[in-house]
Amino acid sequence: MQDDHIPATEKPVCRTPWNKGKLVGAKPPLRPSHVWSIRTKLQIEDRKRDLALFNLAIDSKLRGCDVVAVRVDDVAPNGYALDRATIRQKKTGRPVRFELTDQTRMAIDEYLRLTGRKPGQFLFAGRGDGSRGLTTRQYARLVQEWVASIGLDPAKFGTHSLRRTKAVLIYRRTGNLRAVQLLLGHSKIDYVPCRTMSRCG
């Protein structure tokens, strides 16, 4: 006697993986030629905010969430960009000190003269009345726009590409992982090679 109550075998639901067709994992750093091309293009197009933002991101080696959180006080408390600045990272709570190159200081000074941003305000204003800073999403879109403008695939690069750019150059010149760890504010030395130094070619 057959059991009529045995349920029919249901076919498993096939779900498309969220990362199908997407490049995941560590984003490669920009090469010096890429940095030069983006910087030159922003200068030619007179995009002072984007130039200051791009230069600061390269020099500071900060995560995207920390770049957009920078305030005028952090880099130009007296109206002019400092030689060195210190930012406390959101992720680790560790302070990171970095040097601002001449071209970065000049870009920030020109941007401040143009916008009149004051101490207490976010350095890079977002949409609206200017009281809010850029969001990480807005910053990520800008990075994709910069990368695409010089003919690179924006899917292969991201905000972390800017963070890694200078660190990889320093590592190639010195081979000093400890120095890179301090520059990036990583809490573990073994975290550096597998995440930052990978795909640096």
CYANA upper distance limits for C-alpha pairs under 8 A (distance plus 0.5 A):
 16 THR  CA     20 LYS  CA      7.52
 19 ASN  CA     23 LEU  CA      7.99
 19 ASN  CA     24 VAL  CA      7.71
 22 LYS  CA    155 ALA  CA      8.21
 23 LEU  CA    155 ALA  CA      7.35
 23 LEU  CA    156 LYS  CA      7.16
 26 ALA  CA    195 ARG  CA      6.92
 26 ALA  CA    196 THR  CA      8.12
 26 ALA  CA    198 SER  CA      7.79
 26 ALA  CA    199 ARG  CA      7.80
 27 LYS  CA    156 LYS  CA      6.95
 27 LYS  CA    157 PHE  CA      5.95
 27 LYS  CA    158 GLY  CA      6.83
 27 LYS  CA    160 HIS  CA      6.91
 27 LYS  CA    161 SER  CA      6.09
 27 LYS  CA    199 ARG  CA      7.90
 28 PRO  CA    156 LYS  CA      7.98
 28 PRO  CA    157 PHE  CA      6.95
 28 PRO  CA    161 SER  CA      5.99
 28 PRO  CA    164 ARG  CA      8.05
 28 PRO  CA    198 SER  CA      8.18
 28 PRO  CA    199 ARG  CA      5.90
 28 PRO  CA    200 CYS  CA      6.07
 28 PRO  CA    201 GLY  CA      8.17
 29 PRO  CA    157 PHE  CA      8.14
 29 PRO  CA    160 HIS  CA      8.07
 29 PRO  CA    161 SER  CA      4.69
 29 PRO  CA    162 LEU  CA      6.74
 29 PRO  CA    163 ARG  CA      8.11
 29 PRO  CA    164 ARG  CA      5.71
 29 PRO  CA    165 THR  CA      5.06
 29 PRO  CA    168 VAL  CA      7.90
 29 PRO  CA    199 ARG  CA      8.43
 29 PRO  CA    200 CYS  CA      6.58
 30 LEU  CA     34 HIS  CA      6.31
 30 LEU  CA     35 VAL  CA      6.96
 30 LEU  CA    161 SER  CA      6.54
 30 LEU  CA    162 LEU  CA      7.13
 30 LEU  CA    164 ARG  CA      8.38
 30 LEU  CA    165 THR  CA      5.93
 31 ARG  CA     35 VAL  CA      6.90
 31 ARG  CA    165 THR  CA      7.58
 32 PRO  CA     36 TRP  CA      6.69
 33 SER  CA     37 SER  CA      6.61
 34 HIS  CA     38 ILE  CA      6.66
 34 HIS  CA    150 ILE  CA      8.13
 35 VAL  CA     39 ARG  CA      6.52
 36 TRP  CA     40 THR  CA      6.49
 37 SER  CA     41 LYS  CA      6.61
 37 SER  CA    150 ILE  CA      7.20
 38 ILE  CA     42 LEU  CA      6.70
 38 ILE  CA    146 TRP  CA      6.80
 38 ILE  CA    147 VAL  CA      7.79
 38 ILE  CA    149 SER  CA      8.14
 38 ILE  CA    150 ILE  CA      7.15
 39 ARG  CA     43 GLN  CA      6.73
 39 ARG  CA     51 LEU  CA      7.04
 39 ARG  CA     54 PHE  CA      8.19
 39 ARG  CA     55 ASN  CA      8.34
 40 THR  CA     44 ILE  CA      6.65
 41 LYS  CA     45 GLU  CA      6.65
 42 LEU  CA     46 ASP  CA      6.50
 42 LEU  CA     47 ARG  CA      5.83
 42 LEU  CA     48 LYS  CA      7.95
 42 LEU  CA     50 ASP  CA      7.44
 42 LEU  CA     51 LEU  CA      6.26
 43 GLN  CA     47 ARG  CA      6.88
 43 GLN  CA     48 LYS  CA      7.84
 43 GLN  CA     51 LEU  CA      7.40
 47 ARG  CA     51 LEU  CA      6.59
 48 LYS  CA     52 ALA  CA      6.63
 48 LYS  CA    107 ALA  CA      7.29
 48 LYS  CA    110 GLU  CA      7.63
 48 LYS  CA    111 TYR  CA      6.05
 49 ARG  CA     53 LEU  CA      6.57
 49 ARG  CA    111 TYR  CA      6.31
 49 ARG  CA    124 PHE  CA      7.93
 50 ASP  CA     54 PHE  CA      6.41
 51 LEU  CA     55 ASN  CA      6.56
 51 LEU  CA    107 ALA  CA      6.96
 52 ALA  CA     56 LEU  CA      6.51
 52 ALA  CA    104 THR  CA      6.87
 52 ALA  CA    107 ALA  CA      5.35
 52 ALA  CA    108 ILE  CA      5.61
 52 ALA  CA    111 TYR  CA      7.30
 53 LEU  CA     57 ALA  CA      6.58
 53 LEU  CA    124 PHE  CA      8.07
 54 PHE  CA     58 ILE  CA      6.83
 55 ASN  CA     59 ASP  CA      6.69
 55 ASN  CA    103 GLN  CA      8.19
 55 ASN  CA    104 THR  CA      5.77
 55 ASN  CA    107 ALA  CA      8.20
 56 LEU  CA     60 SER  CA      6.25
 56 LEU  CA     67 VAL  CA      8.43
 56 LEU  CA    100 LEU  CA      7.89
 56 LEU  CA    104 THR  CA      6.69
 57 ALA  CA     61 LYS  CA      6.38
 57 ALA  CA     62 LEU  CA      6.92
 57 ALA  CA     67 VAL  CA      6.95
 57 ALA  CA    162 LEU  CA      6.72
 57 ALA  CA    163 ARG  CA      7.13
 58 ILE  CA    162 LEU  CA      5.91
 58 ILE  CA    163 ARG  CA      6.72
 58 ILE  CA    165 THR  CA      7.18
 58 ILE  CA    166 LYS  CA      6.88
 59 ASP  CA     98 PHE  CA      7.57
 59 ASP  CA     99 GLU  CA      7.24
 59 ASP  CA    100 LEU  CA      6.52
 59 ASP  CA    101 THR  CA      7.68
 59 ASP  CA    104 THR  CA      8.24
 59 ASP  CA    166 LYS  CA      7.50
 60 SER  CA     98 PHE  CA      6.09
 60 SER  CA     99 GLU  CA      7.70
 60 SER  CA    100 LEU  CA      7.97
 60 SER  CA    163 ARG  CA      8.09
 61 LYS  CA    162 LEU  CA      7.43
 61 LYS  CA    163 ARG  CA      4.66
 61 LYS  CA    164 ARG  CA      7.12
 61 LYS  CA    165 THR  CA      8.26
 61 LYS  CA    166 LYS  CA      7.49
 61 LYS  CA    167 ALA  CA      7.75
 61 LYS  CA    183 LEU  CA      7.89
 61 LYS  CA    184 LEU  CA      6.77
 62 LEU  CA     66 ASP  CA      6.42
 62 LEU  CA     67 VAL  CA      6.42
 62 LEU  CA     89 GLN  CA      8.45
 62 LEU  CA    163 ARG  CA      6.14
 62 LEU  CA    184 LEU  CA      7.52
 63 ARG  CA     67 VAL  CA      6.76
 63 ARG  CA    159 THR  CA      7.90
 63 ARG  CA    160 HIS  CA      7.08
 63 ARG  CA    163 ARG  CA      6.77
 64 GLY  CA     68 VAL  CA      6.89
 64 GLY  CA    136 THR  CA      6.60
 64 GLY  CA    139 TYR  CA      7.84
 64 GLY  CA    140 ALA  CA      8.35
 64 GLY  CA    159 THR  CA      6.43
 64 GLY  CA    160 HIS  CA      7.66
 65 CYS  CA     69 ALA  CA      6.88
 65 CYS  CA     90 LYS  CA      8.11
 65 CYS  CA    135 THR  CA      8.45
 65 CYS  CA    136 THR  CA      6.33
 66 ASP  CA     70 VAL  CA      6.91
 66 ASP  CA     87 ILE  CA      8.47
 66 ASP  CA     89 GLN  CA      6.80
 66 ASP  CA     90 LYS  CA      7.17
 68 VAL  CA    122 PHE  CA      8.34
 68 VAL  CA    123 LEU  CA      8.41
 68 VAL  CA    124 PHE  CA      7.26
 68 VAL  CA    133 GLY  CA      6.84
 68 VAL  CA    134 LEU  CA      6.03
 68 VAL  CA    135 THR  CA      7.02
 68 VAL  CA    136 THR  CA      7.12
 68 VAL  CA    139 TYR  CA      7.85
 69 ALA  CA    122 PHE  CA      7.13
 69 ALA  CA    123 LEU  CA      8.40
 69 ALA  CA    133 GLY  CA      7.28
 69 ALA  CA    134 LEU  CA      8.37
 70 VAL  CA     74 ASP  CA      6.90
 70 VAL  CA     75 VAL  CA      8.41
 70 VAL  CA     87 ILE  CA      8.23
 70 VAL  CA    122 PHE  CA      6.56
 70 VAL  CA    123 LEU  CA      6.37
 70 VAL  CA    124 PHE  CA      8.21
 71 ARG  CA     75 VAL  CA      7.75
 71 ARG  CA    119 PRO  CA      7.66
 71 ARG  CA    120 GLY  CA      7.03
 71 ARG  CA    121 GLN  CA      6.18
 71 ARG  CA    122 PHE  CA      4.63
 71 ARG  CA    123 LEU  CA      5.10
 71 ARG  CA    124 PHE  CA      8.26
 72 VAL  CA     76 ALA  CA      5.91
 72 VAL  CA     77 PRO  CA      6.66
 72 VAL  CA    117 ARG  CA      7.60
 72 VAL  CA    118 LYS  CA      6.78
 72 VAL  CA    119 PRO  CA      5.44
 72 VAL  CA    120 GLY  CA      6.95
 72 VAL  CA    121 GLN  CA      6.50
 72 VAL  CA    122 PHE  CA      6.49
 72 VAL  CA    123 LEU  CA      5.24
 73 ASP  CA     77 PRO  CA      4.59
 73 ASP  CA     78 ASN  CA      8.29
 73 ASP  CA    119 PRO  CA      5.39
 73 ASP  CA    120 GLY  CA      6.80
 73 ASP  CA    121 GLN  CA      8.39
 74 ASP  CA     85 ALA  CA      6.91
 74 ASP  CA     86 THR  CA      7.49
 74 ASP  CA     87 ILE  CA      7.56
 75 VAL  CA     80 TYR  CA      8.44
 75 VAL  CA     81 ALA  CA      5.92
 75 VAL  CA     82 LEU  CA      6.14
 75 VAL  CA     84 ARG  CA      8.19
 75 VAL  CA     85 ALA  CA      6.20
 76 ALA  CA     80 TYR  CA      5.32
 76 ALA  CA     81 ALA  CA      4.74
 76 ALA  CA     82 LEU  CA      6.29
 76 ALA  CA    119 PRO  CA      8.27
 77 PRO  CA     81 ALA  CA      8.19
 77 PRO  CA    119 PRO  CA      6.48
 78 ASN  CA    119 PRO  CA      8.49
 79 GLY  CA    109 ASP  CA      8.10
 79 GLY  CA    112 LEU  CA      8.02
 79 GLY  CA    118 LYS  CA      8.04
 79 GLY  CA    119 PRO  CA      8.47
 80 TYR  CA    105 ARG  CA      8.31
 80 TYR  CA    108 ILE  CA      8.41
 80 TYR  CA    109 ASP  CA      6.26
 81 ALA  CA    105 ARG  CA      5.71
 81 ALA  CA    106 MET  CA      8.26
 81 ALA  CA    108 ILE  CA      6.95
 81 ALA  CA    109 ASP  CA      6.68
 82 LEU  CA    100 LEU  CA      7.62
 82 LEU  CA    105 ARG  CA      7.67
 83 ASP  CA     99 GLU  CA      6.42
 83 ASP  CA    100 LEU  CA      5.81
 83 ASP  CA    101 THR  CA      7.76
 83 ASP  CA    105 ARG  CA      8.08
 84 ARG  CA     97 ARG  CA      7.46
 84 ARG  CA     98 PHE  CA      6.11
 84 ARG  CA     99 GLU  CA      4.85
 84 ARG  CA    100 LEU  CA      6.17
 85 ALA  CA     97 ARG  CA      6.17
 85 ALA  CA     98 PHE  CA      6.17
 85 ALA  CA     99 GLU  CA      7.06
 85 ALA  CA    100 LEU  CA      8.02
 86 THR  CA     95 PRO  CA      6.82
 86 THR  CA     96 VAL  CA      5.94
 86 THR  CA     97 ARG  CA      4.73
 86 THR  CA     98 PHE  CA      6.95
 87 ILE  CA     95 PRO  CA      5.90
 87 ILE  CA     96 VAL  CA      5.85
 87 ILE  CA     97 ARG  CA      7.01
 88 ARG  CA     93 GLY  CA      6.29
 88 ARG  CA     94 ARG  CA      5.93
 88 ARG  CA     95 PRO  CA      4.45
 88 ARG  CA     96 VAL  CA      6.57
 89 GLN  CA     93 GLY  CA      5.48
 89 GLN  CA     94 ARG  CA      6.02
 89 GLN  CA     95 PRO  CA      6.56
 89 GLN  CA     96 VAL  CA      7.59
 89 GLN  CA    185 GLY  CA      8.35
 90 LYS  CA     94 ARG  CA      8.45
 92 THR  CA    185 GLY  CA      8.26
 92 THR  CA    186 HIS  CA      8.32
 92 THR  CA    187 SER  CA      7.87
 94 ARG  CA    185 GLY  CA      7.06
 95 PRO  CA    185 GLY  CA      7.91
 96 VAL  CA    182 LEU  CA      8.10
 96 VAL  CA    183 LEU  CA      7.33
 96 VAL  CA    184 LEU  CA      7.81
 96 VAL  CA    185 GLY  CA      6.43
 97 ARG  CA    183 LEU  CA      7.92
 98 PHE  CA    183 LEU  CA      7.81
100 LEU  CA    104 THR  CA      6.44
100 LEU  CA    105 ARG  CA      6.72
101 THR  CA    105 ARG  CA      6.75
102 ASP  CA    106 MET  CA      6.64
103 GLN  CA    107 ALA  CA      6.62
104 THR  CA    108 ILE  CA      6.66
105 ARG  CA    109 ASP  CA      6.55
106 MET  CA    110 GLU  CA      6.64
107 ALA  CA    111 TYR  CA      6.61
108 ILE  CA    112 LEU  CA      6.59
109 ASP  CA    113 ARG  CA      6.70
110 GLU  CA    114 LEU  CA      6.68
111 TYR  CA    115 THR  CA      6.63
112 LEU  CA    116 GLY  CA      5.78
112 LEU  CA    117 ARG  CA      6.13
113 ARG  CA    117 ARG  CA      8.41
117 ARG  CA    121 GLN  CA      7.12
117 ARG  CA    122 PHE  CA      8.42
117 ARG  CA    123 LEU  CA      7.31
121 GLN  CA    131 SER  CA      7.26
122 PHE  CA    131 SER  CA      7.79
122 PHE  CA    132 ARG  CA      7.31
122 PHE  CA    133 GLY  CA      5.79
123 LEU  CA    133 GLY  CA      7.82
124 PHE  CA    133 GLY  CA      6.15
124 PHE  CA    134 LEU  CA      6.59
125 ALA  CA    130 GLY  CA      5.51
125 ALA  CA    131 SER  CA      7.28
125 ALA  CA    132 ARG  CA      6.36
125 ALA  CA    133 GLY  CA      4.86
125 ALA  CA    134 LEU  CA      6.03
126 GLY  CA    130 GLY  CA      6.46
126 GLY  CA    131 SER  CA      8.17
126 GLY  CA    132 ARG  CA      5.99
126 GLY  CA    133 GLY  CA      5.05
126 GLY  CA    134 LEU  CA      4.56
126 GLY  CA    135 THR  CA      7.39
127 ARG  CA    132 ARG  CA      7.76
127 ARG  CA    133 GLY  CA      8.39
127 ARG  CA    134 LEU  CA      7.90
128 GLY  CA    132 ARG  CA      8.13
134 LEU  CA    138 GLN  CA      6.67
134 LEU  CA    139 TYR  CA      7.07
135 THR  CA    139 TYR  CA      6.76
136 THR  CA    140 ALA  CA      6.55
137 ARG  CA    141 ARG  CA      6.74
138 GLN  CA    142 LEU  CA      6.82
139 TYR  CA    143 VAL  CA      6.83
139 TYR  CA    159 THR  CA      8.15
140 ALA  CA    144 GLN  CA      6.81
140 ALA  CA    158 GLY  CA      7.08
140 ALA  CA    159 THR  CA      6.37
141 ARG  CA    145 GLU  CA      6.65
142 LEU  CA    146 TRP  CA      6.66
143 VAL  CA    147 VAL  CA      6.64
143 VAL  CA    158 GLY  CA      6.93
143 VAL  CA    159 THR  CA      6.81
144 GLN  CA    148 ALA  CA      6.53
144 GLN  CA    154 PRO  CA      5.40
144 GLN  CA    155 ALA  CA      8.21
144 GLN  CA    157 PHE  CA      7.72
144 GLN  CA    158 GLY  CA      7.19
145 GLU  CA    149 SER  CA      6.56
145 GLU  CA    154 PRO  CA      7.90
146 TRP  CA    150 ILE  CA      7.54
147 VAL  CA    151 GLY  CA      7.39
147 VAL  CA    152 LEU  CA      5.99
147 VAL  CA    153 ASP  CA      7.50
147 VAL  CA    154 PRO  CA      6.25
147 VAL  CA    157 PHE  CA      7.94
148 ALA  CA    152 LEU  CA      5.57
148 ALA  CA    153 ASP  CA      6.51
148 ALA  CA    154 PRO  CA      6.05
153 ASP  CA    157 PHE  CA      7.70
154 PRO  CA    158 GLY  CA      7.80
157 PHE  CA    161 SER  CA      6.38
158 GLY  CA    162 LEU  CA      7.88
159 THR  CA    163 ARG  CA      7.26
160 HIS  CA    164 ARG  CA      6.66
161 SER  CA    165 THR  CA      6.60
162 LEU  CA    166 LYS  CA      8.26
163 ARG  CA    167 ALA  CA      7.93
164 ARG  CA    168 VAL  CA      6.43
164 ARG  CA    196 THR  CA      6.84
165 THR  CA    169 LEU  CA      7.10
166 LYS  CA    170 ILE  CA      6.78
167 ALA  CA    171 TYR  CA      6.67
167 ALA  CA    180 VAL  CA      6.44
167 ALA  CA    183 LEU  CA      7.81
167 ALA  CA    184 LEU  CA      8.01
168 VAL  CA    172 ARG  CA      6.59
168 VAL  CA    196 THR  CA      8.04
168 VAL  CA    197 MET  CA      7.02
168 VAL  CA    200 CYS  CA      7.33
169 LEU  CA    173 ARG  CA      6.80
170 ILE  CA    174 THR  CA      6.53
170 ILE  CA    175 GLY  CA      8.14
170 ILE  CA    180 VAL  CA      7.80
171 TYR  CA    175 GLY  CA      5.24
171 TYR  CA    176 ASN  CA      6.33
171 TYR  CA    177 LEU  CA      7.18
171 TYR  CA    180 VAL  CA      7.11
176 ASN  CA    180 VAL  CA      7.16
177 LEU  CA    181 GLN  CA      6.59
177 LEU  CA    189 ILE  CA      7.82
177 LEU  CA    192 VAL  CA      7.65
177 LEU  CA    193 PRO  CA      8.08
178 ARG  CA    182 LEU  CA      6.83
178 ARG  CA    189 ILE  CA      7.25
179 ALA  CA    183 LEU  CA      6.70
180 VAL  CA    184 LEU  CA      6.61
180 VAL  CA    192 VAL  CA      8.06
181 GLN  CA    185 GLY  CA      6.33
181 GLN  CA    186 HIS  CA      5.71
181 GLN  CA    187 SER  CA      8.09
181 GLN  CA    188 LYS  CA      8.10
181 GLN  CA    189 ILE  CA      6.65
181 GLN  CA    192 VAL  CA      6.86
182 LEU  CA    186 HIS  CA      7.14
186 HIS  CA    191 TYR  CA      7.65
186 HIS  CA    192 VAL  CA      7.70
187 SER  CA    191 TYR  CA      8.37
188 LYS  CA    192 VAL  CA      7.83
189 ILE  CA    193 PRO  CA      8.49
190 ASP  CA    194 CYS  CA      7.99
191 TYR  CA    195 ARG  CA      6.87
191 TYR  CA    196 THR  CA      8.44
192 VAL  CA    196 THR  CA      5.82
192 VAL  CA    197 MET  CA      7.20
193 PRO  CA    197 MET  CA      5.30
193 PRO  CA    198 SER  CA      7.08
194 CYS  CA    198 SER  CA      6.15
196 THR  CA    200 CYS  CA      8.34
